[in-house]
Amino acid sequence: MSVTNRIDQFLVMHAARADQWREVLSAAEAWAAGGGSRAKLEEELRDILLIEEFHAYPGLRLLARLRDRIAAGESAAAAAMIRRIADAILTNAYASQVDGEATADAEDGLSDVLPSVVSGRDRHRPYFEVLLVTPQPQSRWAAMAAEFRKLRRVEDQFCYEPVIVGSFEDALCAVLVNPQILSVIVAEGFALRSVHDAPVLRKLLDSALGKLEASSSALTLAGLIKKIRPELDLYVTSDRAVETLAASPDAACVRRIFYAVEEVLELHLAILEGIQARFETPFFDNLKRYAQRPVGTFHALPIARGKSVFRSGWIRDMGEFYGINLFLAESSATTGGLDSLLEPTGNIKKAQEMAARAFGADHVFFVTNGTSTSNKMVVQALVAPGDIVIVDRNCHKSHHYGLVLGGGQPIYVEAYPLTQFSMYGAVPLKAIQSALLALKEEGRLDRVRLLDLTNCTFDGHMYNTFRVMQECLAIKPDLIFLWDEAWSGFARWSPFLRPRTAMGAAAELEAWLADPASVEAYEKQQKELGPKPSREKLLETRLIPDPRKVRLRVYQTNSTHKSMSAIRQGSMVLVKDVDYPKVESQFHEAVFTHASTSPNQQLIAGLDVARRQMELEGYGLVMNAISIALKIRHAVNGHPLISKYFRILGADELIPDAYRQSGFKDYLAPGTTWGDVVKSMKEDEFYLDPTRMTLVCGDAGFDGTQFKGLLASRFNIQVNKTSRNSVLLQSNINNTRSDVAHLLRVLIEICGEIEERLRSGGEGARKAFAARTRSLMHDVPDLPNFSRFHDAFRKDAGKLTPEGDMRTAFFMAYDESACEYVPLNGPEMDKRLANGPELVSANFVIPYPPGFPIMVPGQVLTAETIGFMRKLDVKEIHGYEAARGLKLIKPDALGAGRNKTSKA
């Protein structure tokens, strides 16, 4: 059975649709040319017709006409029709046809298959599809679709086509498979089961909803669709007591409820209004209007309006390159239709509120200085001098500098090492719990303010955010969480990733806390644990917090520009904090501290537009990014030549077995279904974002930096970070299949060159190559853990926890007389390591790669840390001057220096 005979193969169906139509076309053209058969065409067509039930185009009538031509033996006509359909699906040209299926039914209706951006049509009305779940027999569906088409008006800003299904299961499959569905109408009385085969879907649904037959109401379906794709507008129609439906708590997810179909026009208008509510971009819309006005500028921005550029004989090329609108839209004013980013009251305020709705937050703040600034804002707003912060030592440097500025004292918790690849994974939950329990044992839990983690990590490790927050709140009910999701802002729009995001988990946790069963679960566990459970017992237990004491306080930062269509440095801070009113004033102070008073208007507009795009097409874009990543993984690891020298690491190589409790191996493991992926996402401590691909290049004789340079200089391929023996590839919403093909051709060419070099170079070349790969893949340095803070910076620390006053150490280094430089490879370094006095870092030392601080101010340096640094073969090390050596705090400054610096 082919994968398309199963309607729940969601990981392949959406991406494979265009390819499958190409296969159908090949069979049709072979039949028309006399080299194929009708039976082969019918077989190929049968495989794809199943997925077509969930799309408006080509539609029931066009497919019926196609089947008639095949049945009549009209091979040439059938092939021509299939070509038009396949071209339209490949280019999405049908979406530019305002009349939808009505035009598609025309014989020559899609002769122009260029995308609208190329074909230059005068007016483009965005196209989407509406899912209608109905109890009506299939014989009535064509007439129902025609009724909706009759409602179209010239004034309508958008155009849609209906997709009609008749069951609970088909509705779920449709919203999963078809990203163009943006609205859903659910009419009561539909069937439960699909007539098609959906074993994986049924297994998951039955376990999630129990006896599904007993709860298959319209509101149940609406709620589940909203959970899968929260951006969708949902409408319910009923011929029963709509008042009762509207009063139900389950109706909160529904935009409007209609009585039967008595107001079809109102339903049509409601659908368009719902799309308009997402399409609106308050700041960008106002900026466009501002740019069209004749404005006289007497403020400090000569580049505004572009006169100084376009009237110049010397820099006019800049204006020609960027275009006039960039300059017309520039202003330093905050009036006249614009707004202030620091104190928004108008369209920026509304744009941030719309972003909060889209991301599932209570508040959103736009940031134009990148997520480095977002992180420092949150840390400064929430952390006071002396507060303890539990933080991943391998997090971005902005978190460390934020702690310096705010005076927070870090307890560094270690991620598990991936030594062979010179990288770290993520921090095990037990390490976090151990730190909290140690503080509790010493009676110092009140000093803990914040847990600060990176999710996902650079290399794709995603935490079980729900479990981390739930279990930590069981120890400290008012703990605040900061999740740095710089790399995974896009994850909101994938049901396979969203539950692992901060806001996704916070919503789930919020619902759990409101459920009376949570109190029962807590009290039951307390009885089982007894009055004084040991630390070991607590670490072995899946802890449940007391819902009556929990204060849910979650902050998320995301680099919108890293994964969405925003301009570089566009970032957001997302807030879901029940106590936000208590910190609002200090949060604004942090914004005033770090945000520019001259923010770039285009960056703000980019954030506004990125939100619009993700709400309207983010699901399909992210699904495509995941699909491209899976294709790259399969193509690289399955190619006989490429896989000799390169491979992409799977989840089983990046996440140890102990943290994959579901037993999930990898996306490419034989027999893996999307049900296995969902199980891993729900159960495993760590989960691998499939769009983050670690390509091992050490077996090809390249270190990461060298290979990155080769790809860029020779082949115009840009990659993400590097390690000693790998580079990181990242698929995103911008990638296409052409990018995949280019990457594969380049890897094949490089592998061919390696083969030729080894063949022609003889035994000497082969020995040198083996030595090089052995050095890169096996002779790798151990990754050093954080050692400890010097006692001079631990005067108010506990005995069981390693926090330290990093701020004092940092500013002590401002006094050059208190510092010294010791050469990294000199005899004095070895002598001090062996005999003392202790070496204490005066600043941050951050090698790229791996990109995290291996030394922080006030840290005692050990032989392991120095040994790791000596083995580094990277060119870029922030905070280290090779000509002078490591900057250290002098031993005699460590005694009295602390009080002196504190007073300063």
N, C-alpha and C positions, 0 to 999 in steps of 0.2 A: 504494500500500500504506500503510495507517495505521501509526502508530508501534507500536501494540500487536500488530501481526503479527510484530514482531521481539522476541524474548525478551531481548535485551541492551540495550534502551533504558532503562537503570536510572535515568537522571536524571529521567525523566518517569513511569515506570510506577507506582511506589509512590504518588506524590502524586496521580496521575490516577485511581486506582482508584475512589474514591467518585464522582468526576465522571462517569466512564464508566458506572457503574451508574445514575446519574441520567439519562444519555442513553438507556440501555436502557429505563428506566422511562417516559420521555417517549414513546418509540416504542410501548411496550406499551399505554399509556393512550390514545394516538391510535388504535391498532388497535381497542381495546375500544370507543372512542367512535364508530367508523366513519369516522374521518378519516385513518387510516393503513392500513398493510398488514402482513400477516404477514411478507412478504419483507423489509421494512425492519427489523422487529424482529429477525428471524433474522440479518440483516447486522450490526446493532449488537451482538447477543449473541455472534456469532462473534468479533468484535474483542476482547471482554473475556474469553472463556473461556480464552484462553491463559494470562493471568496468574493466573486462578483455580486453575490446576493447582498453584500454589505456595502455596496457602493452605488451611487446614483448613476454614474456613467460606466459602461455603455447603457445600462438600463434594460428592463425586461423586454421592451418592444424591439429594441435594436438587436438584442441577443436572439429573440424569437425569429426575426427576419434572417439573421445569420444562419440559424439552424435550418430554416426553410431552404435557403440556397444550397446548403450542404446536402440536405436530403434530396434536392432536385438534381444533384450532380453538377451544379454550376460552379466548377472549381475556380475559374478565373475571377468570377464576380465575388466568390467567397474570399479568395485571397486578397482582392482589392479592399474589401470591407474590413478584413482583419488588419491589413496594413494601416488603414486610417485609424482604427481603434488603438492599435499598438502604438502608433506615433503620437496620438493624442494623450494616451496615458503616460508615455515616456516624457513628453514635454509639458504635461499638464495643460495643454492647449484648450481642452474642453471647458476648463474653468473660466476662460476668457469669453466664451460664448454666452452672451447675456440670456439667451433663451434656453440654456441648459439642454435637456434631453430633446426638447422640441426641435432645436437646431441639429442636435446630434442625429436625429432620425433622418434628416435630409441626406440624400444620396451623396452630395458633394459638400456637406456641411463642414467638413474638417479638412479641406484641402490645404489650408494654411495651418501648419502645425508649429509655427514658431511661437515661443512664449511671447506674451503681450509686451514685455519690456523691449523686445526686439522688433516686433511687427509694427509698433508705433500707432496703435489705435488711439483715437481721440479721447475716448473716455473709458476708464477701467472701473468697473464695479466689482469690488471684492466678492468672491464666490465662496460659499460654504454649503454644507449639507446638514439637513435636519433629520434626525432619527425619529420615526413614528412607530411606537410599539402598540399594536392593535389586536383586538380579538376578532376582527373582521376576517372572513375567508380570503384566501389569496386571489380569488377571482375578482375581488372588489378593489384590489390595491392600485391597479392602473387608473381607475376612475378617481380614487382618493388623491393620487398624485396630481391628476389633472385639475382637481378642485383647488389645490394649493397654487398651481401655476396661474390659474385665473385671477388670483389675488394680487399678482405683480402689478406695480405701478411705475410709471416713468420716474416719479419722485423718489422711489426707493433708492437708498444709498448702496444697498447690498443686494445680492441675488443668491437664492438658494434653491436646492433641489431636495425633495424628500427621499429618504431611504426607509423602506417599510419592512418590518419584521413582525413575527407573530408570537414570539416566546421570550421568556425570561432569559434563557441561555443565549439565544440569538442576539438579544439586545446587548448583553455583556460582550459578546464576541464582536459585535459591530463597533462599539465604542473603543474597543481595544485595537481592532484591525484597521479602522478607517479614521485617520487623523483629521479628515476634513469635516467630520461631524462636530458641530459647535453648539448645537441645541438638541434637546431630547423632549419629545412629547410622549407621555405614558398614558394610555387609555386603559382603564381598569377592565379586567376580565380576560387578559391574555393567557396563553398557555404557559406551562412551566418549562417543559423539556423541548429541546430542539429535535427535529427529525434527523439531524446529522449526528455524527459520532464525536463526542467531547469528553472522553474519560478523565483527562487531567483536570479540566474545568470542573467536572462534577465532583471529583474527589475533594478539591479545594473548597468548593461552595458548600458541599454537604458537611464538611468538618467545621466550616466557619459559621454556618447558619443552622446547623442541626437538621431537623426535618424540614427541608426546604418547602415541601408541599404545604406545610402549615403556615408559612410566612411569605408567600409569594405575592403580596399585595403591591399595588402601584408605588406606595411610599417605601416599601422595602427595596424594590428595584431602584427607585430614585436615590435612596440613601447609598446603595452599593455603587451605583454609577458615580455619584458624587465623591465617594471615597477613592475610586479608581482615577477619575479625571475631575478634580475639584473645580476646574475652570469652566465646566459646561453649565449652561442654563437649562434648568429642568422645569417642565410644565406637566401638570397632571390634569386629565379630563375624566370626569365621572358622571354617570347618570343616576348616581345615588345621592346621599346626603353630603354635599360638598362642604357644608358647614362643619360637619364632624371631622372631615378630612383636614380642613384648614386649621381646626383647633388642636389637632394632634401635634405633640412635640416632634414627631418624625417628619412633619411638614416643613421644618426649618430649612431644609436643603432645597426646597422647591421655590422657584421664583414667583409662579402664579398657579392658581387652581381654577379651572374652568368647568362649568356645568355642561357636560356632554360636548356637543359641538354647536351650541346655539349661537356662538359668537366667533365664527371662523376668522372674520376679518380682524377682530380684536386679538385673536391668537397670533395671526400673522404679524400684526403691528407690535405685539409684545415680543415676538422673536427678534424682529429688527431692532427694537429698542434695547434688548439685552445685548445684542452684538455692538450697538453703538456705545453702550456703557463701557465696553472693553476697548473699543476702537479709539475712543477719545484720549487725546494726549494733551492735558491742560497747558503745560508749559510750552511744548513744541508747537501746538496750535497758535498760541499767543505770540510765540517768537516769529512764526511765519507771517502773521498779521503785522507785527512790528516792522519786519523787514520790508514790507510793501508800502510803508508810510514815508513821506518826505520829511525827514528829521534833520533839524539843525543841531549839531553836536558842539557844545561848549564845555566838555568835560575832558578828563585826562585819559583819553583813549584815541589817539590820532588815527589808528587803523580802522576805527568804526566808519562805516559807509564806504571805505575803500578808496577815497579820493587821493590820499597820499601814495597809494599803490598804483592805481591805474593811470594817474597823471605823471608818473615817474618814467623816465627813460631807462632807469637802472634796475628797478625791482618790479617792473610790470609783469615779468614772467611769473612771479609769485601769484599775482592776481589771476593770470591766465591759467595757471596750474590748478588753483583751488576754486576758481569761479567766484562770481560776484556775490552770491548769496551768503557765503561765509562772512564777508565783510559787512553786508547790510544787516546781518543778524548779530553783529557785535555791538556791545554797549556796556558801559560801566554803571548805567542807571538801573534803578530798581523800581522805577515808576513807569507810567505810560504803557501799561499792559504787561510789564515784567514783574519781578518779585525778588525778594532778598532771600538768599540761601541761608543766611545766619538767623534771620527772624522772619520766616515765611508766613504770609497771611493770605496770599492769593493763590495763583495757579501752581506755584511750587508746593504749597501746602496741600492742595488738592491732588497733585501728582503723587506726593508721598503717601497720601491716604489711599489712593488707588493701588500703589505698589504694596502697601500693607495688606490690602484685600487680596491681591494676587498671590503674595507669598505666605499668606496665612498668619500674619503678624498683627499685633495691636498697633504698633507704630513702626514707621520706616523713616530713616534719615538718609538723604542723598549726600554722598561725599565725593569731592572732585580731586582728592589728593591720593587716591588709591587706598587699598585695604590696609596698608601699613598705617595710614592715618586713622582709619576706622578702628583698628585694634587699639591704638593708643588712646583714642577717645573713650572707648568703653572701659579700658583699664583705669584711666584717670578718673572717670566718673564714679566708678564703683569701689575703688581701692584707696584707703587712707594709709598714711605712714604707719607701719607696724602691723598692718593686716597681713595674714598669711594667705598665700595663693598657691594652690597645688597646680603645677604646670608641667607640661611635657617639655623636657629639656631640648628636644629636637624641633620645637615650634619655630615659626618665623621670628626673625630678630626683633620685629616691632613689638612683640609681647615682652621680650626681655627689656627693651628700652622703655616700654611703658611702665614696667615695674620700677625701673630706676627713677623715672620721673615722678611716679606716685608714691614711692617709698614702700611698696609692698615687698614682703619677704618671701621669696620663692621656696617651696619644697619641690625640688626637681624629681619627677618620677620618670623612670626609664622605659622606653619602648623596647620591645624584644628585638634583638639584632638579627640582621640578615648578612652575616659577615662575608659570605662568598661574593656577594654583590655590592659590598661596601655601602650598605644602606640600613636604615632602621625600619621596623614595621610601625606598630601603634602600641599604646600603653595598655597592658592588661588591666582589667578591672580590679583584680586582687591587689595590684600595686597601689591603686588609688584608695581602695578600701583600707589597706594596711596603714597608709598614712593618716587617714581619718580616725581609725580606731586607736592608733598610737596617741594622737592628740586628745582623743576622748579619755583615754586611760590616764593621761597627765592632767586632765581637767582644763585643757586649753582649747577645746573645740570652739569656744566662742570667738577665738581670734581668726578662725578660718573664714574667709570671705568668699572666695571664688575658686572654681575649678575651670582651668583654661586648657582646651585641647584643640587639635587640628583635625578637621573632618571634612573631606577626606584628606589623607596625607598626600604629599607630592606624588607618591607612587601608587595611590589608589585605594589605600586601606580605609574603609568606612567603619566607624564604631557602631555598636548596637546602642544608639543614642537613648532609646527608651529605657533599656535595662540599666545603662550607666546612671542616668538621672534617677530612676526609681530606687536603685539600691543605695546610691549616695544619700538621697533624701531620707532613707531609712536610718541613717547614722546622724545626719545633720539636716533637719527639715527645712531650714531656711538658706541652704547653700545656693549660691548663684552660679550659673553656668554660662561660660563664653565658649562658643563653638566657632572657630575660625574656618569658615567654609569658602575660602577664597577660590578654591578650585572646583567647587561643586554647586555653585548657585543654580545651574541649569537642572539639578536633580529634582527640583520641585515638580517638574513636568514629566516625570516618569514614575509609574506605580512600582517599578522595580528598584527605584532609588529613593523616592520621597520618604518612606518610613524611616530611613536612616539619616535624614536631615534633622537639624535642630527644631525647626518649626513643625515638621511632620511629626516628630516624636512628641513635641510639646502638646500638640493637639490631641494626640492619642493619650498622653498622660493626663491631660486636663479632663478628658472624658472618663478615664479610669477613676480619677479622684472624685468625680461627681456621682459615680455609681455606688449605691449603698453596699453592694457586694464587696467593695474594696475594704470597708471597715471590718466586715466579717472575716475577710482573708487576713487582715492584719491581726485581729484579735486571736484568730486560730493559730497563727504562727507564733504569737507571743506565748501562748500556752505550751506550744511544743518546745520552744526555746528555754522556757523557764526563767526565773528571776535574774540570774547572773550568768548568762552564757559566756563561754570562753572566747577569746579572739579567734582561735582555731575553728570553733563551732560556727561563729558568725561568718568567717571567710568561706566555709563550706556550704553555707545556706544561701539560697536565692532570696535576698532580703526584701521585705515588703514594708513600706513606710506607713506611718499613721496618717491617713488622709485628712484627719481633723487638724493636724499640726503643720502640714506641708504648705510652704509658700512657694509657688511655682514661679521661678525667675530665670528666664532663658533669653540670652542674647546671641545673635548670629551675625557674623560679618560675611559678606561675599564680594568677590571681585567680579562685578557684573561684566566688566570688559573682558574677563578671561574666558567666559563661557556663553555670553550672550552678545547681541549686536549693539554694544555700547562702545564709545570711544575710550581709548586707553586712559587709565586712571579713574574711570567711573566705578564707584563702589557704593554699597549700601550697608547700613546697620539696621538689623531687624530686631525688634523688641517684643517679647511676650513676658511681661513682668507684672505680677499682681501688685507689687509695691512700687511701681514706677513713679507714681506721684510723689513718693518720698525722696526720690533721687533725681527728679526731673530738673530741678534747678542746677544741681551739680553736673548733670549731663549736658545742659546747655552751656555751662562754664567750660566743659571739656571741648564742646564744639567751637566756642569762641577762641579757645586756646590754640586749636590745631587747624581749623578751617581757614582758608584764605578769605580775605575781605574782597578779593577780586576773582571770584570763581569763573571759570570758563563757561559761557552760555551753551556752547555746543556739547560740553560734557553733561550738563544738566539735561539738555534735550535728548541726548543719547540714552540716558537712564530712563527717561520718560518713554521713549520709543521702544527701548528694549523690553520694558514691561508690557507694552501693547502687543508686540510681536509674540512674546511667550504666552500671553493669555489667549491669543488667537491661533497660533500655529506652533507653539512650543512643543506640544506633545509629539507631533509628527517630526519636528526637527530633531528632538532628542532621540526618538526612536530610530531615525536615520543615522545619527551619530553612533548609537549602540550597534546598529546593523553593520556600519562600515568598520567598526572596531572588530566585530566578530569575523567579518570577511578577511580583514588583515591578519588576524590571529590564525585563521584557518589556512590562508594562502601561504603565509610564511612558514608555519610549522609543518605544513603538509607538502611543501615543495621539495622534491628530492635533492636539488642542488642548493637552494637557499638554506635549508635546514641543516646542511653539513657545517655551516659556518655561523648561522644566526638562528636565534629562536626567541619567541616571546614567552615570558614566564607566565605560567598559569596560577590560579589561586592556590593550588596545592604546593607551589614552590615559594609563594610569597606569604602564605598564612599557615603556620604549623597546624598539625592535626588537632591539637588540644583546643584550638580556637575555632575549629570548624565542626561544631557539635552535630550538625545535621548530616555529616558525612559527605557533603558536597565536595567534589574534586575540582572540576573546572568546567567552564562553558563549553569546551571542546571535547570533554570526556564522552565516550560513546554512550548513547542512550539518555543523555541529559535532556530533560524537558524544562519548559518554563516553570512547571510546578516544582522542580528541584531548585530552581533559582529562587522562587518565592519562599520555599522552605528555608533555604540558606539565609535569605534576607531577614526572615523572622527569627530564626533560632541562633545563628552563629554569632560568636562574640565579635568577629571581624568579617567583613564582606568586601569583595574586590569590585571596585567600579570598573566595568569592562572597557570603558573608553580610555583608561590609563594603561598603556602598553609598554612594559619594560622589555626593550629589545636588547638582548645580550649580544655584544659585538666582540667580546674578548676571545671567543673561539675563532674569530676571523683575524686575530692579531691586532685589533684596534683597542686602545683605551677610549673611554667615552668622549673625552674632549677632542681627541684626534679624529674620531669618527664623525662627531658633530661638525667639525671644521670641513672634513672631506665632503659630506653631504651638502653643506652650504656653498662651498667654493666651486665644486665641480658640477653639482646637479641641481642647484637651486631648491634644495629641500631644507626647511627649517624644522628643528626638533626642539623639544623642551629640555629638561635638565639632563645631566650626565652623572654617571658614577665611574668608578675605576674601570669597569668592564661592560657598561651598558649605556644606552641612551633611552630617554623616555619619549615615546610617541603619544600624542593625545589627539583623538578624534573629537571633532566638535561640530556645531551646527553649520559650519561653513564648508565642511568637507564634502566632496563628491566622489563618485566611483572613479572618475578620471584621476583623482589624487591617489587612489589605491593602485591603479594601473601604473602610474608613474613610479611610485615607491617600489613596486615589485620589479619593474624593468631595471631600475637602478640597482637593486640588491642582486639581481641576476647578473648584471654587468660586473659588479664588484666581485662576486663569487667567481665569475669566469676569469677575471684578472688574477685572482688568488690561485686558481687552478693552473693557469698558464705559468705564473711565476714559480710555483712549486715544481711544475713539470720541467721547465727549461732551466731552472736554477740548480738542479741536481741535489745530491745528498746534503750539501752544505746549506742550501736554502731551506730544505725540509727540516734540518736540525735547528736552524735559527728560528724558523716559524714555530716549531714545537716548544722551544725555550720561551719564546715570547708569549705564546698562549698559556703556558704553564705559569709564568710569572703573573699574568693578568687574572687567571681563573683560579689558581691554587695558592700562590705565594702572596696571599692578601693579608694586610695587617688586621689584627683584632680591633674591633671598635671599642673605644674607651667609654666607660660610664662616667657620670659626674662623680667626682671624688668627695669633696666636702668643702665647706667654707672654713676659713681660718677662724680660730677661736676669738680673735679680735673683733669679728663681725657676728658673733653668736652670743652676745652678752645677755640677751633676753630670750634666748632659744631654749627649747626643751632638751631633755636627755635622749628621748626616743626618736626625735625627728631632726632632719638635717637642714632646716631653714637657716637663712642668713641675711644680714643687712647689706644687700648688694649696692644699694644707693650710696651708702657711706664710702664703700670701697671705690665706687666709680668716681666720686668727686674727690677722693683723696688723690687720685691720679692727676688732678689738675695742678697739684703742687709738684713741679718737676724735681724739687729737692727731696721729695719723699719717694722718688722712683729710681729705678736702675734698669739697665738693659743687659741681658745675658745672651750671648750667641747660642743659637739652637744646637749647633753641632760641636761646640767647643768643650774643652776639658772642664771648665768651671761648671757647666751644666751637669755633667756626670758627677763631679765632686759634690755639688749641692744635693743632688738626688740621693747620693749614698750617705752623706754625712751631715747634711743640713748646712746652714739653716734652711727652713722650708721655703720653697718657691711659691710666691703668691701672685696670681695674675692681677695686673692693674687695669685691664680692659677686656673687651670681648675680642676673641680671635675666632674668625669664621671662615673656614676654607670652602671654596666653591669648586667642585662638589666636596662634601655632601650638602653644604649650605646651612648648617646649624652651628651654634657656638660650641666649640670643643673646650673653650676656656671662657669664664665669665669673671667679672671683677670680684676679687676677694676669694677666689677658688684656689685651694692648695693643689699644685700641679704634681702629678705622680709620674713614675717611670712609664706607666701605660700610656698616659696622655702624650708625653714627650716622644715616646716610641712611635705612636701613631702619626704624630706630626712629622717626624723625621722621614717616615715612609711615604708621605704624601707626594704625589707627582703632579699636583695641579699648579696652574699658573697664578691663580687668583686667591689670595688669603687676606681677608679684611682684618685690620688690626695688628698686622705683623709686618715689620720692616726687616727684610733679610739682612740688610747691611748693618743694622744695629743690634738685632736680636729680639728676644721677647721682652716686652715691657712688664716689669715686676714692681711690686711695692717693697721698698727696702725693709729688711727685718727690724731695724731700729725705729721705723715709722709706725710699726704695727702696735706698739704699746700705747703711746699717747695720742697717736694720730686720729683715733676715732672721735674722741671728744672735741678735738680741735676742728675737725671737718664738720662735725654736727653743728657746732656753734656758728661756723661760717655759713 
